[in-house]
């Protein structure tokens, strides 16, 4: 799934694990970057509207197929989905920018989705909109910097940093890629190609996790016995790196919550069965407070 690979790259870059860091200041900076990422990228998401084949009306009117925040015109235009092509035609163009340029009324714009290198971005005041492509189909993601979730956010609760939750593992590549089934919160089940596993020992038990791999960067979607108790129920994310020797340091102090822990408008992957750990990992991000939703 292209979107999952993209998410892995983003998280790997913005929230890379400060593995084996002795200085608490390193983790303080890591956590600040993580919270800034959630603020800037996800707490501003106010809508996710799945497009039906054919015409979809766009505006702030409640009867719109794609409903925008109240600051937008009641009727802004229409979005037409024709198989794998998404077109936008505006009935109102005042203040609307498409890829940073003033939009024109009654002109059909072909919208590139988020899985492309340069998705088409539509902005109107504090609102930003773009198309996302998933296995389920195409949807319109809507962001607003005046989002209530952003205004109510009080930060992410974290466990204290503990060395006991830093595990040294070994990358075990497969001779041939294997396919695992990875569900997401929309109810879809995606088939992901896995290049190998990381084997490690935790609390006296031998374990392994199946990551998404991009070059030497690994991205894990996992669940453990703390899930639904002290940590976010559906699971968490972790990034790690394969060293030249094949060694992988898995620092669960850097485990983070998926965007779905904060908003209802994300299409987060859920852990595959292979990544259910039979230990409790009370490290990293805790369950967010209700005020963050």
Secondary structure, DSSP 8 states (H G I E B T S, - for coil): -HHHHHHHHHHHHHS---TT---HHHHHHHHHHHHHHHHHHTTTEEEEEE--SEEEEEESSTT-SEE--TTS-S--EEEEEETTEEEEEES--TTEEETTEE--TT-EEE---TTSTT---EEETTEEEEEEEETTEEEEEEEETT-HHHHH-----B----GGGEEEEEEEEEEEEEEEEEEBTTS-EEEEEEEEEEEEEETTEEEEE--EEETTEEEEEEB-TTBTTTB-TT-EEEEEEB-TTSEEEEEGGG-EE-GGGT-SS---B---GGGB-SS----SB----GGG-
